[in-house]
Amino acid sequence: MYGAILGDMIGAPYEFDRGKKTKDFPMFVDASRFTDDSVMTIAVAEALLDTKGADEVDVKKALIASMRKWGHKYPNAGYGGRFYTWLRVKEPKPYGSYGNGSAMRVSSAGWLYESIDETRKIARWTAEVTHNHPEGIKGAEATASAIFLARNGSSKDEIKGYIVREFGYDLSRTCDEIRPTYHHVESCQKTVPEAITAFLEGTDFEDVIRTAVSLGGDCDTLTCIAGCMAEAFYGVPIIYEAECKTRLPEDMLAVLTRFDQARGRSEEYHNDFLDGNNIIEEAIDRYYIEQTRENLIAVLESIRKRMHEDGHFMIPVIPPEAAVNMIDIEHVSVGDTVTSDEELHFTLHHLQTNDGKQWLVSFTSPEEYEKGESASIISNFIDSFLKGCKDMPEAGIIINPWGKSFLLTKELINLILDADKPENHIYFEIGDITNMKVDAIVNAANKTLLGGGGVDGAIHRAAGPGLLEECRKLNGCETGEAKITGGWLLKAKYVIHTVGPRYKARNPMCERLLHACYWNSLNLAKEYDIHTIAFPAISTGIYGYPKQEAAAVALRAVSNWLSANPDYGMAVIMVCRDSEMRQYYQNVIDACAPGKE
């Protein structure tokens, strides 16, 4: 409806042939104000929004009530004499008018319905409550039809053909042929065809408006009708939409917002990454009611949960000059995509609290953002924003500053991020390593990697022949080293093959090589983003490594690796064939307990 209202505003100063019949004029002047055309456009839209799917009787009742309500709200908008009387009589009746008022107020009908037949039916009803003359009805139907066709992708030739065929309007004249003799006439017959012609000749939204005004006559209404068609075909440039909003009162803007939502305009810009942020708002609400430790933790946990769900914050920014310069503000419309050829760096907005501290700003939803002053907005992952804030000089982030705000200090940010750090663990389990549901199991292999006895043979049998075929391609493995294959028929995704040393008493190389088996297996696991791994007691079978000594080396190697990779998040399972092996590990743990010499 912005096109209709803008046409009314821009055409109003030149009504009654007060213009010079030229396209060269300022688009907005002090006298560019809404008139009866805009008031009734809003009234009809509100009635149709309230009665979607209703029958003729209910729709017409709503139309009459809404038009009279808005007419009483704005009694000096410039209504025609008979319509002004209709607004005030006790029992309003249609009065046989064929005036252009039926066409200028109908634009919402062109947007709200799914078929042209329904569009025409509703347009007819909007006319019949006052303008029940056949020409008045025809003007409303033709205008709504043109909007419907334009918004659904019809070409101008297709729109013109439909209007001529269905309504019999003469659209053969050009604007240059119309302009010299055209004068102020308020009938549909002498306004709607001229408005359609201006739309058909215009090259963009602004040119349609200028062309319509240049015809003269009742040019606020003529341009209102042409403008609503131009919006459906071209869209409305952002700068004009913004100008329109600044010249309308809040009650009209509220109806425009409802209208945008009803026709899916708000869904077009829906940000899925903000869905779910209501849990943060609800937690903040509870903290406002009672500022307890539990409620504070609940706020932090809600933010952490949204981090895990890849949630976003809306962040107000100051765009770089390059971003502003690349947008043709006079022609870009809402919904257009603009691509930059260079990397853009945005400056974050700040707010200062009474104690002098500076805070970064974020919003959880458009509703929270719209409670205060407007700004350019970017949407970014919550975790990235929190991590970035840690290295900035600000005191933290103020969430939803225009409503129930929450000061997320650097200390609280660190608590959220620290709670989310991955942790390393060592577990012990008695069982069969081939049944472990982990990312990788480790095979105590021989140098050929082609299978053998003990754990090696059990893994090959459980994995099936595919494992052997893959191992043939690895060309063996040296003692202390590690190589990786798929898990094949195992529950584990990978098998890491490492070759343990054959035990020789008092040979320090054995300990170093056994340590290397665990260390290199864990390094290889990290390369493949493996976070759960199961080890057997390497070299304690036919290779003869004493189990107590092997347990000590194994735990030392695993503990050293986890200490060297504190933030990786590795769960290591030491798989024990029996309780005896589990006790050997326990002995090592007990020996390292505090108080032990």
C-alpha positions as CSV (number, residue, x, y, z in Angstrom):
1,M,0.0,0.0,0.0
2,Y,3.0,2.3,0.2
3,G,2.7,3.0,-3.5
4,A,-0.9,4.2,-3.1
5,I,-0.2,6.4,-0.1
6,L,3.0,7.8,-1.7
7,G,1.0,8.6,-4.9
8,D,-1.6,10.4,-2.8
9,M,1.1,12.4,-0.8
10,I,3.2,13.4,-3.8
11,G,0.2,14.2,-6.0
12,A,-1.7,16.2,-3.4
13,P,0.1,19.6,-3.9
14,Y,-0.6,19.5,-7.6
15,E,-4.3,18.6,-7.4
16,F,-6.9,20.8,-9.3
17,D,-4.3,21.4,-12.1
18,R,-2.0,23.3,-9.8
19,G,1.1,21.7,-11.4
20,K,2.8,22.6,-14.6
21,K,2.1,19.2,-16.3
22,T,5.8,18.4,-16.1
23,K,7.7,15.5,-14.7
24,D,10.3,17.9,-13.4
25,F,9.1,18.7,-9.8
26,P,10.3,18.0,-6.3
27,M,9.0,14.7,-5.0
28,F,8.3,16.0,-1.5
29,V,7.4,19.5,-0.3
30,D,5.8,20.8,2.8
31,A,2.3,20.2,1.3
32,S,3.1,16.5,0.6
33,R,0.6,15.1,3.1
34,F,-1.9,12.3,3.1
35,T,-5.4,13.0,2.1
36,D,-8.7,11.1,2.1
37,D,-7.2,8.7,-0.5
38,S,-4.7,7.4,2.1
39,V,-7.2,7.4,5.0
40,M,-9.7,5.2,3.1
41,T,-6.8,3.0,1.8
42,I,-6.0,2.3,5.4
43,A,-9.6,1.8,6.4
44,V,-10.3,-0.7,3.6
45,A,-7.1,-2.6,4.4
46,E,-8.0,-2.9,8.1
47,A,-11.4,-4.2,7.3
48,L,-10.1,-6.8,4.8
49,L,-7.4,-7.9,7.3
50,D,-10.1,-8.4,10.0
51,T,-12.4,-10.4,7.7
52,K,-10.2,-12.7,5.7
53,G,-12.3,-15.6,4.6
54,A,-15.6,-14.1,5.7
55,D,-18.8,-13.9,3.6
56,E,-20.1,-10.8,1.7
57,V,-22.3,-9.6,4.5
58,D,-19.6,-9.6,7.1
59,V,-17.0,-8.1,4.8
60,K,-19.3,-5.2,3.9
61,K,-20.2,-4.6,7.5
62,A,-16.6,-4.4,8.4
63,L,-15.9,-2.1,5.5
64,I,-18.6,0.3,6.5
65,A,-17.6,0.3,10.1
66,S,-13.9,0.8,9.3
67,M,-14.4,3.5,6.7
68,R,-16.7,5.5,9.1
69,K,-14.3,5.0,12.0
70,W,-11.3,6.3,10.1
71,G,-13.4,9.0,8.5
72,H,-14.3,10.3,12.0
73,K,-10.7,10.0,13.1
74,Y,-9.6,12.2,10.2
75,P,-12.6,14.4,9.3
76,N,-10.7,17.0,7.4
77,A,-8.8,14.8,4.9
78,G,-10.7,16.2,1.9
79,Y,-13.6,13.9,1.3
80,G,-16.2,14.5,-1.5
81,G,-19.5,16.0,-0.4
82,R,-21.7,12.8,-0.8
83,F,-19.1,10.6,0.8
84,Y,-18.7,13.1,3.7
85,T,-22.5,12.8,4.3
86,W,-22.3,9.0,4.0
87,L,-19.7,9.0,6.9
88,R,-22.2,10.8,9.2
89,V,-25.6,9.5,8.5
90,K,-27.2,7.0,10.9
91,E,-27.8,4.3,8.4
92,P,-25.3,4.6,5.5
93,K,-26.4,3.3,2.1
94,P,-24.6,3.1,-1.3
95,Y,-25.4,6.2,-3.4
96,G,-24.8,5.1,-6.9
97,S,-21.4,6.9,-7.3
98,Y,-19.0,6.3,-10.1
99,G,-16.4,8.5,-8.6
100,N,-12.7,7.5,-8.5
101,G,-12.8,7.0,-4.8
102,S,-13.6,3.3,-5.3
103,A,-10.4,2.8,-7.2
104,M,-8.1,4.9,-5.0
105,R,-8.9,2.9,-1.8
106,V,-8.8,-0.7,-3.2
107,S,-5.1,-1.5,-3.3
108,S,-5.1,-3.9,-0.4
109,A,-7.5,-6.2,-2.3
110,G,-4.9,-6.6,-5.0
111,W,-2.4,-8.0,-2.5
112,L,-4.3,-10.1,0.0
113,Y,-6.0,-12.9,-2.1
114,E,-4.7,-15.9,-4.0
115,S,-6.7,-15.7,-7.2
116,I,-7.7,-13.0,-9.6
117,D,-11.4,-14.1,-9.3
118,E,-11.3,-13.6,-5.5
119,T,-9.4,-10.4,-5.9
120,R,-12.1,-9.0,-8.2
121,K,-14.9,-10.2,-6.0
122,I,-13.5,-8.5,-2.9
123,A,-12.7,-5.3,-4.9
124,R,-16.3,-5.3,-6.0
125,W,-17.5,-5.5,-2.4
126,T,-15.2,-2.6,-1.4
127,A,-16.8,-0.4,-4.1
128,E,-20.4,-1.5,-3.6
129,V,-20.8,-0.1,0.0
130,T,-20.7,3.4,-1.5
131,H,-19.9,3.4,-5.2
132,N,-22.4,0.8,-6.6
133,H,-22.6,2.3,-10.1
134,P,-21.2,-0.1,-12.7
135,E,-18.4,2.3,-13.5
136,G,-17.4,2.7,-9.9
137,I,-17.3,-1.1,-9.5
138,K,-15.3,-1.5,-12.7
139,G,-12.7,1.1,-11.6
140,A,-12.1,-0.8,-8.3
141,E,-11.9,-4.2,-10.0
142,A,-9.6,-3.0,-12.8
143,T,-7.2,-1.4,-10.3
144,A,-7.1,-4.5,-8.0
145,S,-6.7,-6.8,-11.0
146,A,-3.7,-4.8,-12.3
147,I,-2.0,-5.0,-8.9
148,F,-2.7,-8.8,-8.7
149,L,-1.2,-9.4,-12.1
150,A,1.8,-7.2,-11.5
151,R,2.7,-8.8,-8.2
152,N,2.4,-12.2,-9.7
153,G,4.9,-11.5,-12.5
154,S,2.7,-10.6,-15.5
155,S,4.3,-8.3,-18.1
156,K,2.9,-4.9,-18.8
157,D,1.6,-6.1,-22.2
158,E,-0.2,-9.0,-20.4
159,I,-1.7,-6.5,-17.8
160,K,-2.8,-4.1,-20.5
161,G,-4.4,-6.9,-22.5
162,Y,-6.3,-8.2,-19.5
163,I,-7.6,-4.7,-18.6
164,V,-8.7,-4.0,-22.1
165,R,-10.3,-7.4,-22.6
166,E,-12.1,-7.6,-19.2
167,F,-13.1,-4.0,-18.6
168,G,-13.1,-2.3,-22.0
169,Y,-11.0,0.6,-21.1
170,D,-9.4,2.5,-24.0
171,L,-5.6,2.3,-23.3
172,S,-4.6,3.2,-26.8
173,R,-3.6,6.8,-26.1
174,T,-0.2,7.8,-24.8
175,C,0.4,10.1,-21.9
176,D,1.7,12.8,-24.4
177,E,-1.7,12.6,-26.1
178,I,-3.7,12.7,-22.9
179,R,-1.8,15.5,-21.2
180,P,-2.7,18.6,-23.2
181,T,-6.5,18.4,-22.7
182,Y,-6.7,16.5,-19.5
183,H,-8.3,18.3,-16.6
184,H,-9.7,17.8,-13.1
185,V,-12.4,15.1,-13.3
186,E,-13.3,12.8,-10.4
187,S,-14.9,9.9,-12.2
188,C,-13.5,6.4,-12.6
189,Q,-14.0,6.6,-16.4
190,K,-11.7,9.7,-16.6
191,T,-9.1,8.6,-14.0
192,V,-8.5,4.9,-14.0
193,P,-7.5,4.5,-17.7
194,E,-5.2,7.5,-17.4
195,A,-3.6,6.1,-14.2
196,I,-3.1,2.7,-15.9
197,T,-1.5,4.4,-18.9
198,A,0.9,6.3,-16.6
199,F,1.9,3.0,-15.0
200,L,2.3,1.3,-18.4
201,E,4.6,4.1,-19.7
202,G,6.7,4.5,-16.5
203,T,10.2,3.0,-16.4
204,D,10.5,2.5,-12.7
205,F,8.5,3.4,-9.5
206,E,9.6,7.1,-9.5
207,D,9.0,7.5,-13.2
208,V,5.4,6.2,-12.9
209,I,4.8,8.7,-10.1
210,R,6.2,11.6,-12.1
211,T,4.4,10.6,-15.2
212,A,1.0,10.4,-13.3
213,V,1.5,13.8,-11.7
214,S,2.5,15.3,-15.1
215,L,-1.0,14.5,-16.5
216,G,-2.6,17.0,-14.1
217,G,-6.2,16.8,-13.2
218,D,-7.2,15.0,-9.9
219,C,-3.6,14.0,-9.6
220,D,-3.5,12.9,-6.0
221,T,-6.1,10.2,-6.8
222,L,-4.7,9.5,-10.2
223,T,-1.2,9.1,-8.8
224,C,-2.5,7.1,-5.9
225,I,-3.9,4.6,-8.4
226,A,-0.8,4.5,-10.6
227,G,1.4,4.3,-7.5
228,C,-0.2,1.1,-6.2
229,M,0.3,-0.6,-9.5
230,A,3.9,0.6,-9.7
231,E,4.6,-0.8,-6.2
232,A,3.3,-4.2,-7.3
233,F,5.5,-4.2,-10.5
234,Y,8.7,-2.5,-9.3
235,G,8.6,-2.4,-5.5
236,V,9.1,0.8,-3.6
237,P,12.6,2.3,-3.1
238,I,13.7,2.3,0.5
239,I,14.1,6.0,0.6
240,Y,10.5,6.6,-0.4
241,E,9.1,4.0,2.0
242,A,11.0,5.7,4.8
243,E,9.7,9.1,3.7
244,C,6.2,7.7,3.7
245,K,6.5,6.4,7.2
246,T,7.7,9.8,8.5
247,R,4.6,11.4,7.2
248,L,2.1,9.0,8.7
249,P,0.7,8.8,12.2
250,E,1.2,5.8,14.5
251,D,-2.3,4.4,14.0
252,M,-1.9,4.2,10.2
253,L,1.6,2.7,10.5
254,A,0.2,0.0,12.7
255,V,-2.2,-1.0,10.0
256,L,0.6,-0.9,7.4
257,T,2.6,-3.3,9.7
258,R,-0.3,-5.7,9.9
259,F,-0.7,-5.6,6.2
260,D,3.0,-6.3,5.6
261,Q,2.8,-9.3,7.9
262,A,-0.4,-10.6,6.2
263,R,1.1,-10.5,2.7
264,G,4.2,-12.3,3.9
265,R,6.5,-9.4,3.7
266,S,7.8,-9.9,7.2
267,E,8.4,-13.6,6.6
268,E,10.6,-12.7,3.6
269,Y,13.1,-11.3,6.1
270,H,12.6,-13.9,8.9
271,N,15.8,-14.8,10.6
272,D,15.8,-18.5,11.6
273,F,18.9,-18.0,13.7
274,L,16.8,-15.8,16.1
275,D,14.2,-18.5,16.7
276,G,14.6,-19.8,20.2
277,N,16.0,-16.6,21.7
278,N,12.8,-16.3,23.7
279,I,14.3,-18.6,26.3
280,I,16.9,-15.8,27.0
281,E,14.1,-13.2,27.3
282,E,12.1,-15.4,29.6
283,A,15.2,-16.0,31.8
284,I,15.9,-12.3,32.0
285,D,12.2,-11.7,32.9
286,R,12.6,-14.1,35.9
287,Y,15.9,-12.4,36.9
288,Y,14.1,-9.0,36.9
289,I,11.4,-10.4,39.3
290,E,13.9,-12.0,41.7
291,Q,17.7,-11.4,41.4
292,T,18.8,-14.7,42.9
293,R,21.9,-16.7,42.1
294,E,19.7,-19.4,40.6
295,N,18.0,-17.0,38.2
296,L,21.3,-15.5,37.2
297,I,22.6,-19.0,36.3
298,A,19.4,-19.6,34.4
299,V,20.2,-16.5,32.2
300,L,23.7,-17.7,31.5
301,E,22.5,-21.2,30.8
302,S,19.9,-19.9,28.3
303,I,22.6,-18.0,26.5
304,R,24.9,-21.1,26.4
305,K,22.0,-23.2,25.1
306,R,21.4,-20.8,22.3
307,M,25.1,-20.9,21.5
308,H,24.9,-24.7,21.2
309,E,21.9,-24.3,18.8
310,D,23.9,-21.8,16.6
311,G,21.7,-19.0,17.7
312,H,22.3,-15.4,16.7
313,F,22.2,-11.9,18.3
314,M,21.1,-8.8,16.4
315,I,24.0,-6.4,16.7
316,P,23.7,-2.7,15.9
317,V,26.6,-1.4,13.8
318,I,27.8,1.7,12.0
319,P,28.3,0.6,8.3
320,P,31.5,1.6,6.5
321,E,31.3,4.3,3.9
322,A,31.9,1.6,1.2
323,A,28.7,-0.2,2.3
324,V,26.7,3.0,2.0
325,N,28.2,4.1,-1.3
326,M,27.5,0.8,-3.0
327,I,23.7,1.1,-2.4
328,D,21.6,3.2,-4.9
329,I,19.3,4.5,-2.2
330,E,16.9,6.0,-4.7
331,H,16.2,2.8,-6.5
332,V,17.0,-0.1,-4.2
333,S,13.8,-1.7,-2.7
334,V,13.2,-3.7,0.4
335,G,14.2,-7.3,-0.3
336,D,16.9,-6.5,-2.9
337,T,20.3,-8.2,-2.4
338,V,23.4,-6.0,-2.7
339,T,26.8,-7.6,-3.0
340,S,30.1,-6.0,-2.2
341,D,33.3,-6.5,-4.2
342,E,35.4,-5.8,-1.1
343,E,35.7,-6.9,2.5
344,L,33.6,-4.6,4.7
345,H,34.4,-3.8,8.4
346,F,31.6,-2.6,10.6
347,T,31.9,-0.5,13.7
348,L,29.9,-1.8,16.7
349,H,27.5,0.6,18.5
350,H,28.2,1.3,22.2
351,L,26.1,2.5,25.1
352,Q,27.5,4.2,28.2
353,T,26.0,3.5,31.6
354,N,25.8,6.0,34.5
355,D,29.0,4.7,35.9
356,G,30.9,5.7,32.8
357,K,31.4,2.2,31.5
358,Q,31.1,1.4,27.8
359,W,29.1,-1.6,26.6
360,L,28.6,-3.4,23.4
361,V,24.9,-3.8,22.4
362,S,22.9,-6.8,21.2
363,F,19.2,-7.7,20.8
364,T,17.5,-11.1,21.0
365,S,14.7,-10.3,18.6
366,P,13.3,-7.7,16.2
367,E,10.6,-6.9,18.7
368,E,13.3,-5.9,21.3
369,Y,15.3,-3.9,18.7
370,E,12.2,-2.0,17.6
371,K,11.5,-0.7,21.1
372,G,14.2,2.0,20.7
373,E,16.2,4.1,18.2
374,S,16.9,2.5,14.9
375,A,20.3,1.6,13.5
376,S,21.9,-0.6,10.9
377,I,21.8,-4.3,12.1
378,I,23.9,-7.3,11.5
379,S,23.0,-10.9,12.7
380,N,25.9,-12.9,14.1
381,F,26.5,-16.2,16.0
382,I,26.3,-15.7,19.8
383,D,29.5,-17.6,20.5
384,S,31.5,-15.6,18.0
385,F,30.2,-12.3,19.5
386,L,31.0,-13.4,23.0
387,K,34.5,-14.6,22.1
388,G,35.1,-11.4,20.2
389,C,34.0,-9.3,23.2
390,K,36.6,-10.9,25.4
391,D,39.4,-9.1,23.6
392,M,37.7,-5.7,23.4
393,P,38.0,-2.8,25.9
394,E,34.3,-2.6,26.7
395,A,32.9,-3.8,30.0
396,G,30.7,-6.4,28.3
397,I,27.5,-6.6,26.4
398,I,24.1,-5.0,27.3
399,I,21.3,-7.3,26.0
400,N,18.0,-5.6,25.0
401,P,18.8,-2.1,26.2
402,W,15.4,-0.7,25.3
403,G,13.4,-3.2,27.4
404,K,14.3,-5.5,30.2
405,S,18.0,-5.2,29.8
406,F,20.8,-7.5,31.1
407,L,24.4,-6.5,31.7
408,L,26.5,-9.4,30.5
409,T,29.9,-8.5,32.0
410,K,33.2,-9.9,30.9
411,E,33.3,-12.1,34.0
412,L,29.9,-13.6,33.1
413,I,31.0,-14.1,29.5
414,N,34.0,-16.0,30.7
415,L,31.8,-18.2,32.8
416,I,29.7,-19.1,29.8
417,L,32.7,-19.8,27.6
418,D,34.6,-21.7,30.3
419,A,31.6,-23.9,31.0
420,D,31.5,-24.8,27.4
421,K,35.1,-25.9,27.1
422,P,35.6,-29.5,26.2
423,E,37.0,-31.7,28.9
424,N,39.4,-34.7,28.8
425,H,38.6,-37.9,30.7
426,I,40.1,-41.3,31.3
427,Y,37.7,-44.2,31.9
428,F,38.3,-47.9,32.7
429,E,36.1,-50.6,31.4
430,I,36.2,-54.4,31.6
431,G,35.1,-55.9,28.3
432,D,35.6,-56.7,24.7
433,I,37.3,-53.9,22.7
434,T,35.6,-55.0,19.5
435,N,32.2,-54.1,21.1
436,M,33.2,-50.5,22.1
437,K,30.8,-47.8,20.7
438,V,33.5,-45.2,20.2
439,D,35.0,-43.1,17.4
440,A,38.1,-45.4,17.2
441,I,39.5,-48.5,18.8
442,V,43.3,-49.1,18.9
443,N,44.6,-52.4,17.6
444,A,47.8,-53.8,19.2
445,A,49.1,-55.0,15.8
446,N,52.2,-56.6,14.5
447,K,54.5,-54.9,12.0
448,T,52.7,-56.4,9.0
449,L,49.3,-55.1,10.0
450,L,47.9,-58.2,8.4
451,G,46.4,-59.7,11.5
452,G,47.6,-62.1,14.2
453,G,46.7,-63.5,17.6
454,G,45.1,-61.9,20.7
455,V,43.5,-58.5,20.3
456,D,44.9,-58.1,16.8
457,G,43.1,-61.3,15.6
458,A,39.9,-60.5,17.4
459,I,39.6,-57.1,15.8
460,H,40.3,-58.5,12.3
461,R,37.7,-61.2,12.8
462,A,35.0,-58.7,14.0
463,A,35.8,-56.1,11.3
464,G,35.6,-58.6,8.4
465,P,37.8,-59.0,5.4
466,G,37.5,-55.4,4.3
467,L,39.9,-54.4,7.2
468,L,42.6,-56.8,5.9
469,E,42.3,-55.5,2.4
470,E,42.7,-51.9,3.6
471,C,45.6,-52.9,5.8
472,R,47.5,-54.4,2.9
473,K,47.7,-50.9,1.3
474,L,49.4,-49.4,4.4
475,N,52.7,-51.2,3.8
476,G,53.1,-52.2,7.4
477,C,54.0,-50.1,10.5
478,E,57.1,-49.6,12.6
479,T,57.2,-50.2,16.4
480,G,55.8,-47.2,18.3
481,E,54.1,-45.7,15.2
482,A,50.4,-45.6,14.3
483,K,48.3,-45.9,11.2
484,I,44.5,-45.6,10.7
485,T,41.9,-47.5,8.7
486,G,38.1,-47.6,8.6
487,G,36.2,-49.6,11.2
488,W,34.4,-51.7,8.6
489,L,32.0,-54.1,10.5
490,L,32.9,-52.8,13.9
491,K,30.8,-50.4,15.9
492,A,33.8,-48.0,15.9
493,K,34.2,-45.7,12.9
494,Y,38.0,-46.1,12.8
495,V,40.7,-48.6,13.8
496,I,44.1,-47.1,14.8
497,H,46.8,-49.7,14.4
498,T,50.0,-49.4,16.6
499,V,52.9,-51.8,17.0
500,G,54.0,-52.3,20.6
501,P,57.5,-53.3,21.6
502,R,58.6,-56.8,22.6
503,Y,59.6,-56.6,26.2
504,K,63.3,-56.8,27.1
505,A,64.1,-56.3,30.8
506,R,66.1,-53.3,31.8
507,N,65.9,-51.9,28.2
508,P,64.8,-48.2,28.4
509,M,63.9,-48.3,24.7
510,C,60.9,-50.6,25.5
511,E,59.3,-48.0,27.7
512,R,59.9,-45.2,25.2
513,L,58.4,-47.2,22.4
514,L,55.4,-48.2,24.4
515,H,54.9,-44.6,25.5
516,A,55.1,-43.6,21.8
517,C,52.3,-46.1,20.9
518,Y,49.8,-44.3,23.0
519,W,51.1,-40.8,22.2
520,N,51.2,-41.3,18.4
521,S,47.7,-43.1,18.4
522,L,46.2,-40.0,20.2
523,N,47.9,-37.6,17.8
524,L,46.5,-39.5,14.8
525,A,43.1,-39.5,16.5
526,K,43.2,-35.7,16.8
527,E,44.1,-35.4,13.1
528,Y,40.9,-37.2,12.3
529,D,38.8,-35.2,14.8
530,I,38.3,-38.3,17.0
531,H,37.0,-37.6,20.5
532,T,36.4,-41.1,21.9
533,I,39.1,-43.8,21.7
534,A,39.5,-47.2,23.3
535,F,42.9,-48.7,24.1
536,P,43.8,-52.3,24.9
537,A,46.7,-53.0,27.2
538,I,49.3,-52.8,24.4
539,S,52.2,-55.4,24.4
540,T,50.9,-57.3,27.5
541,G,50.1,-60.4,25.5
542,I,52.6,-62.5,23.6
543,Y,55.0,-59.5,23.5
544,G,55.5,-60.1,27.2
545,Y,55.4,-56.6,28.7
546,P,54.8,-56.9,32.5
547,K,51.2,-55.7,33.1
548,Q,52.0,-53.5,36.1
549,E,54.8,-51.8,34.2
550,A,52.7,-51.5,31.1
551,A,49.8,-49.9,33.0
552,A,52.1,-47.3,34.5
553,V,53.6,-46.4,31.0
554,A,50.1,-46.3,29.5
555,L,48.6,-44.0,32.0
556,R,51.6,-41.7,32.0
557,A,51.5,-41.4,28.2
558,V,47.8,-40.8,28.1
559,S,47.9,-38.3,31.0
560,N,50.8,-36.4,29.4
561,W,49.0,-36.2,26.1
562,L,45.7,-34.9,27.7
563,S,47.7,-32.3,29.6
564,A,49.4,-31.2,26.4
565,N,45.9,-30.9,24.7
566,P,43.7,-29.5,27.6
567,D,40.9,-28.1,25.4
568,Y,40.6,-30.9,22.9
569,G,37.9,-32.9,24.7
570,M,39.1,-36.5,24.4
571,A,37.5,-39.4,26.2
572,V,40.1,-42.3,26.6
573,I,38.8,-45.7,27.6
574,M,41.3,-48.2,28.9
575,V,39.7,-51.5,28.0
576,C,40.6,-54.3,30.4
577,R,40.2,-57.9,29.5
578,D,39.6,-58.8,33.1
579,S,39.5,-57.4,36.6
580,E,43.1,-58.2,37.1
581,M,44.2,-55.7,34.5
582,R,41.8,-53.2,35.9
583,Q,43.5,-53.6,39.3
584,Y,46.9,-52.9,37.7
585,Y,45.6,-49.5,36.5
586,Q,44.1,-48.9,39.9
587,N,47.5,-49.6,41.5
588,V,49.0,-46.8,39.4
589,I,46.3,-44.4,40.4
590,D,46.7,-45.2,44.0
591,A,50.4,-44.8,43.9
592,C,49.9,-41.3,42.5
593,A,47.3,-40.2,45.1
594,P,48.1,-37.3,47.4
595,G,50.1,-38.3,50.4
596,K,51.9,-41.1,48.7
597,E,55.7,-41.0,48.7
